[in-house]
Amino acid sequence: MKRQSETVNDKTSSTQDDVVPDVSTSAVQVIKQSQKRRKDGSAKVGESRETLQTAKPAKKRSKASARKARKSSKSSKVPEKYERGTRSYTMSHIRGKNTKIEVLVRSYLFRRGLRFRKNDKRYPGHPDIVLPKWHAIVFVNGCFWHMHEGCTKFSMPKSNVEFWTAKLVRNHDRDIRQHAELEAAGWKVLVVWECELSKARREETLERLYQQIVGVDEFGGSSDNS
C-alpha cells in the first residue's frame, strides 16, 4: 500500500512540475508581447510627433511661396504702356514731381534758412516751391518738357512729330498763362531751369535764386519797390 501511494504521489508531483513551467513561460511570453506593443506604440507616437514637427515648416514655406506667386502675378498683370527702347517708354518713367533737380533746389534753400511749401495745389501750376513769407514762387523746370528756348537740352523729337509738338507747345503756353495769373495776384515768380543746375553753374544759380527770393540785388540792396 505504501508503495502504491508513493507512486501516486510521485506521479502527481511530476505532473505538477510539468504543468508549472508551461504556465510561467506563457505568462512571460504574454508580458514580452505587451512590452513590445508598448514599445511599438511609443515609437509610433514619437514618429508621428517628428513627422508633425517636420511638416510644419513645409506649410510655412508653401505660404511664403504662395505670397511670392501672388505678388508676381499682380506685377505681371500690369502691362507696360509703351514699348521698351522708345522715347515714349523713357518719358513715361519720368517723375512729375519731387524730381532730382527739385530736391536739389529745396535742400539748398532749406540750408539757407528759408521755409516753404512744396507742390501747393492752391495755386495755378501747383508750384514746386511756395515761400509765403517772401511772397515768392519758384518753378524748377525741365528743359525738354517746358521748351527752354536756346537750350542744348531741348530739341523737338523727330519721330511722332505732331504728337510731341502739340504736347510741348501746350505745356509752354500753359506755363505762360499760369505765371501771368500768379504775377497778377502779387506773387514774385522765379524759374530755375535744369541746364542752370549743372555742376559748373549750380552754385551761381542757387545763390542768385536765394538773393532774388529775399529781395536783395547784386549790389546788396533791397530789390523790392516797397
Residue pairs with C-beta under 8 A, 6 or more apart in sequence:
80 89
81 88
81 92
82 88
82 89
82 92
83 89
87 157
87 159
87 160
88 160
94 142
94 145
97 119
97 126
97 128
98 118
98 119
99 140
99 142
101 140
101 142
101 192
101 194
101 197
102 118
102 128
102 129
102 140
104 197
104 202
105 128
105 129
105 138
105 140
105 192
105 197
105 206
105 209
106 116
106 118
106 128
106 129
108 206
108 210
109 116
109 129
109 131
109 209
109 210
109 213
110 116
112 210
114 131
114 134
114 210
114 213
114 214
115 131
115 133
116 129
116 130
116 131
116 132
117 129
117 130
117 132
118 128
118 129
118 130
119 126
119 127
119 128
120 126
120 127
120 130
123 130
123 137
123 182
123 187
124 177
124 178
124 181
124 182
125 139
125 174
125 175
125 178
125 179
125 182
127 137
127 138
127 139
127 182
128 138
128 139
128 140
129 137
129 138
129 139
129 140
130 137
130 138
131 137
131 138
131 213
134 188
134 213
134 214
134 215
135 186
135 187
135 188
136 187
136 188
136 189
136 190
136 212
136 213
137 182
137 187
137 188
137 189
137 190
138 190
138 191
138 192
138 209
138 213
139 175
139 179
139 189
139 190
139 191
139 192
140 192
140 194
141 148
141 175
141 191
141 192
141 193
141 194
142 194
143 151
143 153
143 154
143 193
143 194
143 195
144 153
144 154
144 168
145 168
145 171
146 171
146 172
146 175
147 154
147 168
147 169
147 171
147 172
148 154
148 193
148 194
148 195
151 193
151 195
152 195
153 194
153 195
156 164
156 165
156 168
157 164
179 189
179 191
182 189
183 189
188 212
188 213
190 209
190 212
190 213
192 205
192 209
195 201
196 202
196 205
197 205
197 206
211 217
211 218
212 223
215 222
215 223
215 224
216 222
216 223
217 223
